[in-house]
Amino acid sequence: MTSGISRRTTLKSALGVTGALALGVPALSGTAIAADPSDELTLWYRTPAADWERESLPIGSGALGASVFGTLGTERLTLNEKSLWTGGPGAGGGYDHGDWTQPRPGVLASVQQRLDTEGKLTPEAVAAELGQPKHGFGAYQVFGDLELAVPGAPTAPDGSYRRALDLGQAVAGVSYTHQGVAYTREFFASYPGDVIAGRFAADQPGKVGFTLRYTSPRDDFSATASGDRLTVRGALQDNGLRFEAQIRVRTSGGSVSAGADGTLTVSGADSAWFVLAAGTDYADTFPDYRGDDPHAAVTAAVDAAAAHSYEELRAEHVSDHRALFDRVSLDIGQQTPDLSTDQLLAGYTGGTSAADRALEALFFQYGRYLLIASSRAGSLPANLQGVWNNVTNPPWSADYHVNINLQMNYWLAEVTNLAETTAPYDRYVESMREPGRRSAQKIFGSAGWVVNNETNPYGFTGVHDWATSFWFPEAAAWLTQQMYDHYRFNGSTDYLRSTAYPVMKEAAEFWLANLRTDPRDGTLVVTPSYSPEHGDFTAGAAMSQQIVHDLFTSTLEAARTLGDAPDFRTRLENALGALDPGLRIGSWGQLQEWKTDVDSRTDDHRHVSHLFGLHPGRQIEAGSEWAEAAKVSLTARGDGGTGWSKAWKINFWARLRDGDHSHKMLSEQLKSSTLPNLWDTHPPFQIDGNFGATSGVAEMLVQSQHGPIEILPALPGSWPDGRVTGLRARGGVTLDIVWSGGSASRITLRASRTTDLTLRSTLFPGGEHTFRASAGQTYVFPQP
C-alpha cells in the first residue's frame, strides 16, 4: 500500500461518467443542495459549524477526508490524509515496532508462575515486569486546513442559511441569500477521482470570489502558487515522512490569479470550483514503511480531475457512492419534521413519535455513510476517528485499538451490504503478520504472530507500559474473526485460501504454542490473562478463553473446508477439547468475567468483555443457560457507559432477542452519547460507537451467526410496522423484509450461492423453513 492518492492516477472511464449521468444524477444549479428539509437522509443545520468535533460535517474517500464548517466570511475545510502519521522508522527517540529491545528470558514465565501460586496480580505489578516504554509510536496528524476567504459575505447567517450533508449523494453543501443573490457551495470527496472537490456558485453573474490558502498547525511545509495551482509540500519533522497536496481552481467567467504568499484568488466569476489531491510516501512494507515520493501521483490525480468538468466529476462520485450506499434502505415509520438535525437530536426521547423514528433511521444510515467515507480499497482502515482529525495530538493518537475498537468499526460491514469496505482491514491485518512474528518470537519465544492492545501504521505489535491497557495478545485472534466472517457471508473459498486462512492459521499456531495447563483443573488457559481495562491479571479470564475458542473453532472449520493437513487439524481438535471455554455461571446467576467467582453485583464497568461469546462471537446462543447468565451480567452492568459501550450493548441485547432493551440502548446512545453532527462521543469523539450502533440495528432485524437465518429476532415494540431492503446474511443471502404488527409479512431472498438454507420466522408454520437455494435465484415468502 502506497499513499492513498497513488491507487489510481486518472478518473474512471468515460463510460462510468456517462453511466452516472444517465442515472439522472443532477448537475449543480444555483439551488441549494438537499433543499427539502423533509429529506430523511440529510443532516442539515441553520447555522455554520463553530466547533470541529461537535458540528463540522464529514466527507471522505477512504484515504482522504475533510470536515466542512460552512462559515460565511471564511469557509474552512479541515483536511486529512490517513497515512500522515508521526512515529515509526526515523522517528525521534528511535522505533522498535514495540518489541522488547533486549531479550528478557524468564520474565514471562516468572509472571505465569506467580499467577499459578498467587492467583492474581495487579495490572501495575504485571506492567512492571512485562511492560516497556513506547518508542516512536507516533500519532495521526491533521493534514491542515483549506481556508477560502469570501469578500463581502455577510457576517452572520439569516433565515435563508442552510448547511447540509446529503448521505445518499455524499455531498455537503451550504446555501444562503445575501443582498438579493442566492449563493451555494458544495463539497465532496471522490473515491474514483482521488480528490476532494468544491464549488462556489451564485444565481447572478460575476458574484463569486474568494481567496484560497492552506494553513497548518505545523511549520513543516512550504506553500507556493502558480497559475491556477497551489502546491503544498513538506516532511514531518518527527520522522521525515514526505507529504504533498495540490489544489487547482477552475472558473466560469472571472479570473484566477496566484499570489506570492501562496494563495489563489478568484474574482468576478459566475462560479468557481477546485480539486485537491494529497498523499504521502508511506507504504505498508515492513520494516521501512516508505514508498515513492507522492509528487507524481498527486500531480496526476489533480490534473486528471481538473481536465474534466465539475459535473462529470460530481456525477462519477455520486454514482460510485450510490452503488454502495443505495443497497440498503430502512423504513421504521419515520417522518422527518421541519427540524434541523440538532433540533431533532435535542428533542429525541426514544418514544413512539415519527420524529424519533426519523433520527434512528438517519443514525443507522449515517454509520453506513461514515464507513464508506473512511474505508475504501487502497487506504488504511478506519481508525478511532475514521479518517477525520483536526489536531496533531488526537485522543489515543487516533490509532488502532485492537481490544475492541478496530474490530467494532467493521461489525456493520457484512450485514449492511458494504463488504467492499473491508479490503483495507484485510490488507492491514496481513501487514501486521511479519512484525507480529517478531514480537511473538521476542516476547513469547514462539511461532505464530501477535499484536497487543493497540497498534499503528508502522507495525507496532508489542507492548507498552500503561498498566491497564498494554497487554492483550488475544487481539490477533480477534482480528481474524472479521476475515472468517467475510468468508461465511460470501462463501469464496478462493478468498478463504488466499487471504483469511493463512492469517487465521498463524494466529492459531501462536495459541497452540502459548496456552498453558491450569494447575487448578488441567484445562488449557491463557496466562497472563486480562479482561480489558478491568480488574486484576489472572489465568483464564472469560474473554481470553472465548476469543481463543472462537479462533480454534473457525480455524478448524476452515481447515476442514480447505482440506489442510490432518496433523494440524488433529492438533486443533485436541486443543479445542482441552481448552477452558470461558463459560461459567457464578453465585448470583451471572456469567463470570474471571475463572474464580469474584464478580460484583454493583460493577458497572463500561467493558463487558466476558460476553464476547454472545457478541461478536457465536459461542452463546439465545435461550441457552449461558445466554440467561449473560443477561444477568448485562443487567447488573446497567445501561450507562461511554458511547461505544452503549453501542456494544445494543448488539448484546439484540443477540439476547430483547428488542425493547436493545432499542433502549440505542435511545441512550442518542440521548447522551451523540454530538449535534451525529458523531458518537466516548467522550471525546470516537467513531466506533457510530459503527456499533448501525450494527446493532441490523442485529435487531437479521441474525445468522449460528447458521439459520433469523428474521426479526429482536424487533422492538416501537417499530411495529416497517420494511428493510438489502441486508445480508451468512450463506450468501440478501434479504428484503416487510413487517406489520411486529411480525414479518413478506420476505424476499436473493441467493448468491447454491446451498441449503434455513429461515426462522413467525411467517412459517412451526417457525422454520428449510430449502435448497440456487445461486442467482430470488425467493419470495409467502409464495405469490
C-alpha positions in Angstrom: 0.0 0.0 0.0 1.5 3.3 -1.1 0.0 6.6 -0.2 -3.8 6.8 -0.7 -3.6 9.0 -3.7 -1.4 6.7 -5.7 -4.0 4.0 -6.0 -5.3 5.5 -9.2 -4.0 8.4 -11.3 -6.9 9.1 -13.6 -10.6 9.3 -13.4 -12.7 6.2 -14.3 -13.5 5.6 -17.9 -15.8 7.9 -19.8 -18.3 5.1 -19.7 -18.5 5.4 -15.9 -19.2 9.1 -16.2 -21.8 8.6 -18.9 -23.5 5.9 -16.8 -23.7 8.2 -13.8 -25.3 11.0 -15.8 -27.7 8.5 -17.4 -28.9 7.6 -13.9 -30.2 11.1 -13.6 -27.7 12.5 -11.1 -28.4 16.2 -11.1 -25.7 18.7 -12.2 -25.2 21.6 -9.8 -27.5 24.5 -10.2 -27.9 27.7 -8.3 -30.3 26.0 -5.9 -29.2 24.6 -2.5 -28.2 21.0 -2.1 -30.8 18.9 -0.4 -33.1 21.9 -0.2 -36.0 19.8 1.1 -35.8 19.6 4.9 -38.0 16.5 4.8 -35.3 14.5 3.2 -34.8 11.7 5.7 -31.2 11.0 4.5 -29.8 14.5 5.1 -28.2 16.1 8.1 -28.9 19.8 8.0 -28.4 22.9 10.2 -29.4 26.6 10.3 -26.0 27.9 11.4 -22.4 27.3 10.5 -20.2 25.0 12.5 -18.4 26.7 15.4 -16.8 23.5 16.8 -15.0 20.9 14.7 -15.9 17.9 16.9 -19.5 18.8 17.6 -20.7 20.4 14.4 -18.5 20.0 11.3 -19.8 17.7 8.6 -17.5 14.9 7.3 -16.8 13.9 3.8 -14.3 11.2 2.8 -13.0 8.9 0.1 -11.2 6.4 2.3 -7.7 7.9 2.2 -8.8 11.5 2.0 -11.2 13.3 4.4 -12.4 16.8 5.1 -14.7 18.4 7.6 -16.9 21.2 6.4 -17.7 24.2 8.6 -19.9 26.4 6.3 -18.7 29.7 7.8 -19.7 32.6 5.6 -16.8 35.0 5.6 -14.1 32.3 5.5 -15.1 28.8 4.6 -13.0 26.2 6.3 -12.3 22.6 5.4 -10.1 20.6 7.8 -8.2 18.2 5.7 -7.0 14.6 6.3 -4.8 12.1 4.6 -5.0 8.8 6.5 -1.3 7.8 6.2 0.0 11.1 7.7 1.5 9.7 10.9 4.4 10.7 13.1 6.4 7.9 14.7 7.7 4.7 13.1 11.1 4.3 11.3 13.1 7.5 11.5 11.2 8.9 14.5 12.9 10.9 17.1 13.8 8.6 20.0 14.0 5.5 17.9 11.5 2.9 16.9 11.5 -0.8 17.6 8.0 -1.9 16.5 7.0 -2.3 20.1 9.2 -5.3 20.8 11.4 -5.8 23.8 14.6 -4.0 22.9 16.6 -6.7 24.7 15.6 -10.3 25.2 14.4 -10.9 28.7 14.4 -14.7 29.1 12.3 -16.0 32.0 10.3 -12.8 32.7 7.0 -14.1 31.1 7.5 -17.5 32.8 8.0 -15.8 36.1 4.7 -13.9 35.8 2.9 -17.1 34.9 4.4 -18.9 37.8 3.3 -16.2 40.2 -0.2 -16.4 38.8 -0.2 -20.1 39.4 0.7 -19.6 43.1 -0.9 -16.3 43.9 -4.0 -16.4 41.8 -4.0 -12.8 40.7 -1.6 -9.8 40.2 -2.4 -6.1 39.9 -2.0 -4.5 36.5 0.8 -2.4 37.9 2.7 -5.4 39.1 2.5 -7.1 35.7 3.3 -3.9 33.8 6.4 -3.5 35.9 7.6 -6.9 34.7 6.3 -7.1 31.1 5.8 -3.5 30.1 8.1 -1.4 28.0 8.1 2.4 27.4 6.8 3.4 23.9 9.4 4.5 21.5 8.2 6.4 18.4 4.6 5.1 18.4 3.5 8.4 16.9 0.1 9.9 16.2 -2.3 10.5 13.3 -1.9 14.1 12.1 -4.3 16.6 10.7 -3.1 17.5 7.2 -4.1 21.1 7.6 -6.9 23.5 6.7 -8.1 24.9 3.5 -9.5 28.4 4.0 -11.5 30.3 1.4 -12.0 33.9 2.4 -15.1 35.3 0.7 -15.1 39.1 0.3 -18.4 40.8 1.0 -20.0 37.8 2.7 -22.4 38.5 5.5 -21.1 38.5 9.0 -23.9 36.3 10.3 -26.4 34.0 8.6 -30.1 34.9 8.2 -33.1 32.8 7.8 -32.1 31.6 4.4 -28.9 29.9 5.6 -28.7 26.1 5.3 -25.8 23.8 5.8 -26.3 20.1 4.9 -24.8 16.7 4.3 -26.7 14.5 1.8 -25.9 10.9 2.8 -27.4 9.5 -0.3 -25.1 11.5 -2.6 -22.2 12.1 -0.1 -22.2 15.8 -0.9 -22.0 18.5 1.8 -23.4 21.9 0.9 -24.1 25.5 2.1 -26.7 27.9 0.8 -27.7 31.4 1.8 -29.0 34.6 0.3 -27.3 38.0 0.6 -28.4 41.3 -0.9 -30.7 39.5 -3.2 -28.2 37.0 -4.5 -28.5 33.3 -3.8 -25.2 31.7 -3.1 -24.4 28.0 -2.9 -21.3 25.9 -2.0 -20.9 22.2 -2.2 -18.1 19.7 -1.4 -17.4 16.0 -1.9 -14.6 13.5 -1.6 -14.4 11.4 -4.7 -13.0 7.8 -4.4 -12.8 7.2 -8.2 -11.2 10.6 -8.7 -8.9 10.5 -5.7 -9.7 14.2 -4.9 -11.7 16.5 -2.7 -13.7 18.9 -4.8 -15.7 22.0 -4.0 -17.8 24.5 -6.0 -19.0 28.1 -5.2 -21.8 29.4 -7.3 -24.4 32.3 -7.4 -27.6 32.9 -9.3 -26.3 36.2 -10.7 -23.2 36.5 -12.9 -19.9 37.8 -11.6 -20.8 37.4 -7.9 -18.3 34.7 -7.0 -14.9 35.4 -5.5 -12.6 34.1 -2.8 -9.0 33.8 -1.8 -7.9 30.2 -1.1 -5.0 29.4 1.2 -3.6 26.4 3.1 -2.8 26.6 6.8 -1.4 24.0 9.2 -0.6 23.8 13.0 2.9 22.6 12.0 5.6 24.6 10.3 7.0 21.8 8.3 5.7 22.8 4.8 6.0 25.3 2.0 3.0 26.6 0.0 3.5 28.1 -3.4 1.1 29.2 -6.1 1.5 29.5 -9.8 -1.3 29.9 -12.4 -4.3 28.1 -11.1 -2.3 25.7 -8.9 -1.4 25.8 -5.2 1.2 23.3 -4.1 1.8 22.3 -0.5 4.9 20.2 0.2 6.7 19.2 3.3 8.1 16.5 5.6 7.1 15.7 9.2 9.8 16.9 11.5 9.4 13.8 13.7 10.1 11.0 11.1 10.7 12.7 7.7 7.5 11.4 6.2 7.0 13.4 3.0 3.6 14.8 2.1 2.2 16.8 -0.7 -1.1 18.4 -1.7 -2.1 20.2 -4.8 -5.1 22.3 -5.4 -6.3 23.6 -8.8 -9.0 26.1 -9.4 -11.3 26.5 -12.4 -13.7 29.3 -13.1 -16.7 30.1 -15.2 -16.2 33.8 -16.0 -14.0 36.0 -14.0 -10.3 35.1 -13.3 -8.0 33.2 -11.0 -4.6 34.6 -10.0 -1.7 33.3 -7.9 -0.3 35.3 -5.1 3.3 35.4 -3.9 2.1 34.4 -0.5 0.9 31.0 -1.7 -2.7 31.9 -2.3 -5.1 31.6 -5.2 -7.7 34.4 -5.7 -10.9 34.1 -7.8 -12.5 37.4 -8.8 -15.7 38.2 -10.7 -16.7 34.7 -11.5 -20.1 33.2 -12.2 -18.9 30.1 -10.5 -15.6 28.5 -9.5 -14.6 25.1 -8.4 -11.4 23.4 -7.1 -10.0 20.0 -6.8 -7.5 18.9 -4.2 -5.3 15.8 -4.2 -2.9 14.7 -1.4 -0.6 11.9 -0.5 2.5 10.8 1.5 5.4 8.5 0.9 4.0 6.0 3.4 3.9 2.4 2.3 2.8 -0.6 4.4 6.0 -2.5 3.8 7.9 -3.8 6.9 10.4 -2.6 8.2 10.9 0.8 6.4 7.3 1.8 5.7 8.3 4.1 2.9 7.3 4.2 -0.8 7.5 6.7 -3.7 7.6 10.4 -3.3 4.0 11.5 -3.6 4.6 14.3 -6.1 3.9 12.3 -9.3 0.8 10.6 -8.1 -0.7 13.8 -6.6 0.0 15.8 -9.8 -1.5 13.1 -11.9 -4.7 12.9 -9.8 -5.3 16.6 -9.6 -4.6 17.1 -13.3 -6.9 14.3 -14.3 -9.7 15.6 -12.2 -9.2 19.2 -13.5 -9.3 18.0 -17.1 -13.0 17.0 -16.6 -15.9 19.2 -15.9 -17.2 19.6 -12.4 -20.5 18.0 -13.4 -18.6 14.9 -14.7 -16.5 14.6 -11.6 -19.5 15.0 -9.3 -21.6 12.6 -11.3 -19.0 9.9 -11.2 -18.5 10.4 -7.4 -22.3 10.2 -6.8 -22.6 7.1 -8.9 -19.7 5.4 -7.1 -21.1 6.2 -3.7 -24.7 5.3 -4.5 -23.5 1.9 -5.8 -22.7 1.1 -2.2 -25.0 3.2 -0.2 -28.3 2.5 -2.0 -28.1 -1.2 -1.4 -29.9 -0.9 2.0 -33.0 1.1 2.9 -34.8 1.2 6.2 -38.4 2.3 6.8 -39.4 2.1 10.5 -42.3 4.6 10.2 -40.1 7.7 10.2 -41.5 11.1 9.1 -39.0 13.9 9.2 -40.4 17.2 10.6 -39.1 20.6 9.5 -36.5 20.4 12.2 -32.8 20.8 11.7 -30.7 17.7 12.8 -29.5 19.3 16.0 -33.1 20.2 16.9 -34.2 16.6 16.0 -31.5 15.3 18.4 -32.3 17.7 21.1 -36.0 16.7 21.0 -35.4 13.0 20.9 -37.0 11.0 23.7 -36.8 7.4 22.4 -40.6 7.3 22.4 -43.0 6.4 19.7 -43.1 9.6 17.6 -42.3 9.6 13.9 -39.6 12.2 14.5 -37.8 9.8 16.9 -38.0 7.1 14.2 -36.6 9.6 11.7 -33.5 10.2 13.9 -33.0 6.5 14.5 -33.2 5.7 10.7 -30.9 8.5 9.9 -28.4 7.4 12.6 -28.4 3.9 11.1 -27.7 5.1 7.6 -25.1 7.6 8.9 -23.0 4.7 10.2 -23.0 3.2 6.7 -22.1 6.5 5.2 -19.2 7.0 7.5 -17.8 3.5 6.8 -18.0 4.1 3.0 -16.3 7.5 3.5 -13.5 6.2 5.8 -12.7 2.7 4.4 -12.1 2.1 0.7 -9.7 -0.2 -1.0 -6.1 1.2 -1.3 -6.2 3.1 2.0 -5.6 2.2 5.7 -8.7 1.0 7.6 -10.9 3.3 9.5 -9.1 4.4 12.7 -10.6 5.6 16.0 -11.9 8.7 14.2 -12.5 7.1 10.8 -10.4 9.4 8.7 -11.2 12.8 10.4 -8.9 14.6 12.8 -8.2 18.3 13.5 -5.1 18.3 15.7 -1.5 16.9 15.9 -2.2 15.1 19.2 -5.6 13.4 18.8 -7.1 11.4 21.7 -5.4 7.9 21.9 -3.3 9.1 18.9 -6.5 8.3 16.7 -4.8 4.9 16.4 -5.9 1.3 16.0 -7.0 0.0 19.4 -7.5 -3.8 18.9 -9.0 -4.7 22.3 -12.4 -4.0 20.6 -12.3 -0.7 18.7 -10.9 -1.6 15.3 -12.9 -4.7 15.2 -16.1 -2.8 16.1 -15.5 -0.5 13.2 -16.3 -3.3 10.9 -19.2 -5.1 12.6 -21.7 -3.4 10.3 -19.8 -4.1 7.0 -21.1 -7.5 6.0 -24.6 -7.4 7.3 -25.3 -3.9 5.9 -24.0 -4.9 2.5 -20.7 -3.0 2.5 -18.3 -5.9 2.2 -16.0 -4.0 -0.1 -15.1 -1.6 2.7 -13.3 -4.5 4.5 -10.5 -4.6 1.9 -8.3 -2.1 3.9 -8.9 -4.1 7.1 -7.7 -7.3 5.4 -4.7 -5.6 4.0 -3.8 -4.0 7.3 -4.1 -7.3 9.3 -1.9 -9.0 6.7 0.6 -6.2 7.1 0.9 -6.9 10.8 1.9 -10.6 10.4 5.6 -10.0 9.8 6.3 -7.6 12.7 3.8 -9.8 14.7 6.0 -12.8 14.2 9.0 -10.8 15.5 7.0 -9.9 18.7 5.8 -13.5 19.1 9.4 -14.7 19.0 11.0 -12.0 21.2 8.3 -11.7 23.8 6.9 -15.3 23.9 9.7 -17.3 22.3 7.2 -18.9 20.0 6.0 -19.3 16.4 2.8 -17.5 15.1 2.1 -13.8 15.1 0.8 -11.5 17.8 -0.4 -7.9 18.4 -1.4 -6.4 21.7 -3.7 -3.7 22.9 -3.1 -1.1 20.2 -1.1 -0.6 17.0 -0.3 2.0 14.4 0.5 2.0 10.6 4.2 1.1 11.4 3.8 -2.5 12.6 3.7 -1.8 16.3 2.8 -5.3 17.6 4.4 -5.3 21.0 3.6 -3.8 24.4 3.9 -0.5 26.2 3.7 0.2 29.9 0.2 1.7 30.6 -0.8 -0.8 33.2 -4.5 -1.2 32.4 -4.2 -1.3 28.6 -0.9 -2.7 27.5 -1.4 -6.5 27.4 -3.8 -8.1 25.0 -2.1 -10.8 22.9 -5.6 -12.2 22.1 -6.0 -9.2 19.7 -4.6 -11.1 16.6 -7.1 -13.9 17.1 -10.0 -11.4 17.4 -8.8 -9.6 14.3 -9.1 -12.8 12.2 -12.8 -13.1 13.2 -13.9 -10.5 10.7 -12.0 -12.2 7.9 -13.6 -15.5 8.5 -17.0 -13.9 8.8 -16.3 -12.3 5.4 -16.0 -15.9 4.0 -19.1 -17.0 5.8 -21.1 -14.2 4.2 -19.7 -14.6 0.6 -18.6 -18.3 0.5 -15.5 -17.7 -1.6 -13.0 -20.5 -0.9 -10.5 -18.5 -3.0 -10.7 -15.7 -0.5 -10.5 -18.1 2.4 -7.5 -19.9 1.0 -5.5 -16.8 -0.1 -6.4 -14.2 2.4 -8.2 -15.3 5.6 -6.9 -18.7 6.3 -3.2 -18.0 6.4 -3.7 -15.3 8.9 -6.0 -17.4 11.0 -3.7 -20.5 10.9 -0.7 -18.5 12.0 -2.7 -16.9 14.9 -3.8 -20.3 15.9 -0.2 -21.6 15.8 0.6 -18.9 18.3 -2.0 -20.0 20.8 -1.2 -23.7 20.2 2.3 -22.8 21.4 1.3 -20.5 24.3 -1.7 -22.0 26.1 -0.7 -23.5 29.4 -2.2 -26.2 31.6 -4.1 -24.7 34.5 -3.0 -26.5 37.7 -6.4 -25.9 39.2 -8.3 -28.2 36.8 -6.0 -29.3 34.0 -7.6 -27.2 31.3 -5.7 -25.1 28.8 -5.8 -21.4 29.6 -4.4 -18.1 28.5 -1.9 -16.7 31.1 -1.3 -14.0 31.9 -4.9 -13.0 31.1 -6.6 -9.6 31.5 -10.2 -8.6 30.9 -9.6 -5.4 29.1 -9.1 -2.4 31.3 -10.8 -4.0 34.3 -9.8 -5.9 37.4 -6.6 -7.9 38.0 -4.4 -10.1 35.9 -5.3 -13.8 36.3 -5.2 -17.0 34.3 -8.1 -17.9 32.0 -10.3 -14.8 32.1 -13.5 -15.4 30.3 -12.8 -13.1 27.3 -9.4 -14.6 26.7 -10.8 -18.1 26.6 -13.8 -17.2 24.5 -11.6 -15.5 21.9 -9.2 -18.4 21.6 -12.2 -20.8 21.4 -13.7 -18.7 18.6 -10.3 -18.7 16.7 -9.8 -22.5 17.1 -13.4 -23.2 16.1 -13.3 -21.1 13.0 -9.8 -22.2 12.0 -10.8 -25.8 12.3 -13.8 -25.2 10.1 -11.7 -23.5 7.6 -9.0 -26.2 7.7 -11.7 -28.9 7.0 -13.2 -26.8 4.2 -9.8 -26.4 2.5 -8.5 -29.9 3.3 -5.5 -28.7 5.2 -3.0 -31.3 6.7 -4.7 -33.8 9.0 -2.0 -33.4 11.7 -2.8 -29.7 12.1 -6.5 -30.4 12.3 -5.8 -33.0 14.9 -3.8 -30.6 17.0 -6.6 -28.0 16.8 -9.2 -30.6 17.8 -7.2 -31.8 20.7 -6.5 -28.2 21.9 -10.1 -27.3 21.5 -11.2 -30.3 23.5 -8.8 -29.4 26.4 -9.5 -25.6 26.3 -11.3 -24.0 29.1 -14.3 -22.5 27.2 -14.5 -19.4 29.4 -18.2 -20.1 30.3 -19.1 -20.3 34.0 -22.2 -19.4 35.9 -21.5 -17.7 39.2 -23.1 -17.5 42.6 -25.7 -14.9 41.7 -26.5 -16.3 38.3 -24.1 -14.2 36.3 -21.7 -15.2 33.5 -18.4 -15.0 35.3 -15.8 -12.5 34.0 -13.0 -14.4 35.7 -12.4 -18.1 36.3 -12.9 -17.5 40.0 -16.3 -16.3 41.2 -15.4 -12.7 42.1 -17.9 -10.6 40.0 -19.6 -7.8 41.9 -23.3 -7.1 41.5 -22.5 -3.4 41.7 -19.8 -3.4 39.0 -20.8 -1.0 36.1 -17.6 -1.0 34.1 -18.0 0.1 30.5 -16.2 -3.0 29.1 -18.5 -6.1 29.2 -15.7 -8.3 27.9 -16.8 -11.6 29.3 -19.8 -11.5 26.9 -17.6 -11.8 23.8 -19.1 -15.3 23.2 -22.5 -13.7 22.8 -21.4 -10.9 20.5 -19.4 -10.6 18.3 -18.7 -14.3 19.0 -21.1 -17.2 18.3 -20.3 -19.4 21.3 -23.5 -18.4 23.2 -26.9 -18.9 21.6 -30.1 -17.2 22.8 -32.2 -19.4 25.0 -29.3 -21.3 26.5 -28.3 -21.3 30.1 -25.2 -19.2 29.1 -27.5 -16.6 27.5 -29.5 -16.3 30.6 -26.4 -15.8 32.7 -25.2 -13.2 30.2 -28.5 -11.4 30.6 -27.9 -11.4 34.4 -24.4 -9.9 33.9 -25.6 -7.3 31.4 -28.5 -6.2 33.6 -26.1 -5.8 36.5 -23.7 -3.7 34.4 -26.5 -1.3 33.7 -27.4 0.9 30.7 -24.7 3.5 31.2 -21.2 3.7 29.8 -19.4 5.5 27.1 -20.7 5.8 23.6 -19.1 2.7 22.1 -20.1 0.7 25.2 -23.7 1.6 24.7 -23.4 0.6 21.1 -22.0 -2.8 22.1 -24.9 -3.2 24.4 -27.4 -2.6 21.5 -25.8 -5.7 19.9 -25.8 -7.7 23.1 -29.5 -7.2 23.8 -30.3 -7.9 20.2 -28.4 -11.2 20.4 -30.5 -12.0 23.5 -33.6 -11.3 21.4 -34.7 -8.5 23.6 -35.6 -5.9 21.1 -37.0 -3.4 23.5 -33.9 -3.3 25.6 -31.7 -3.2 22.5 -33.8 -0.2 21.4 -33.4 1.4 24.8 -29.6 1.2 24.5 -29.9 2.9 21.0 -32.0 5.6 22.7 -29.5 6.0 25.5 -26.7 6.4 23.0 -28.6 9.0 21.0 -29.7 11.0 24.1 -26.4 11.1 25.9 -23.5 10.0 23.7 -24.2 11.6 20.4 -23.0 15.1 19.2 -25.1 17.5 17.1 -23.3 16.3 13.9 -24.3 12.8 15.0 -20.7 11.7 15.7 -20.5 9.3 18.6 -18.7 10.6 21.7 -16.8 8.5 24.2 -16.3 11.4 25.1 -14.4 12.6 23.1 -15.4 11.7 19.5 -14.8 8.1 18.8 -16.3 6.6 15.6 -16.7 3.0 16.7 -19.9 4.0 18.5 -21.5 5.1 15.2 -20.4 1.8 13.6 -21.5 -0.3 16.5 -25.0 1.3 16.6 -25.6 0.6 13.0 -24.5 -3.0 13.5 -26.9 -3.2 16.5 -29.9 -2.0 14.4 -29.1 -4.6 11.8 -28.8 -7.3 14.5 -32.4 -6.4 15.6 -33.6 -7.2 12.1 -31.5 -10.2 10.9 -29.1 -12.7 12.6 -27.3 -15.6 11.1 -24.3 -16.3 13.3 -25.5 -19.8 14.3 -26.4 -20.9 10.7 -30.1 -20.5 10.4 -31.2 -17.0 9.3 -33.3 -15.4 12.0 -35.8 -12.9 10.6 -36.7 -10.0 13.0 -35.1 -11.7 16.0 -35.2 -8.6 18.2 -37.8 -6.3 16.7 -38.6 -3.5 19.2 -42.2 -2.7 20.0 -41.6 0.9 18.9 -41.1 -0.4 15.3 -44.3 -2.3 14.8 -44.5 -1.8 11.0 -41.7 -1.3 8.6 -39.5 -2.5 5.8 -35.8 -3.1 5.2 -34.1 -3.9 2.0 -30.7 -5.2 1.1 -29.4 -6.7 4.4 -27.0 -9.6 4.1 -26.9 -12.9 6.0 -24.3 -15.6 6.1 -24.6 -18.1 3.4 -24.6 -15.6 0.5 -28.1 -14.2 1.1 -29.5 -10.7 0.5 -32.8 -10.0 2.3 -35.8 -7.6 1.9 -38.2 -7.9 4.8 -41.6 -6.3 5.3 -43.3 -6.5 8.6 -46.7 -5.4 10.2 -47.9 -5.6 13.7 -44.5 -6.8 14.9 -44.3 -9.8 12.6 -42.9 -10.4 9.1 -45.4 -10.3 6.3 -43.1 -10.8 3.3 -39.5 -12.0 2.9 -37.6 -11.7 -0.3 -34.4 -13.6 -0.5 -31.7 -13.4 -3.2 -29.1 -16.2 -3.2 -25.6 -15.7 -4.5 -24.7 -19.4 -3.7 -26.3 -22.8 -4.1 -26.7 -24.1 -0.6 -29.2 -25.3 1.9 -30.8 -22.5 3.9 -33.0 -22.4 7.0 -35.2 -19.4 7.6 -36.7 -18.8 11.1 -39.7 -16.5 11.2 -43.3 -16.4 12.5 -44.2 -16.3 8.8 -43.7 -20.1 8.5 -45.8 -22.9 10.1 -43.7 -24.2 13.0 -41.5 -21.1 12.8 -38.9 -22.5 10.4 -38.4 -23.3 6.7 -35.5 -25.2 5.2 -34.9 -25.3 1.4 -32.3 -25.6 -1.3 -31.4 -22.2 -2.7 -29.8 -21.9 -6.1 -27.3 -19.2 -7.0 -28.8 -16.2 -8.8 -32.4 -17.1 -7.8 -34.9 -15.0 -5.9 -37.3 -16.5 -3.5 -40.4 -14.7 -2.0 -42.3 -15.9 1.1 -45.2 -16.3 1.3 -45.1 -17.5 -2.3 -47.3 -15.4 -4.6 
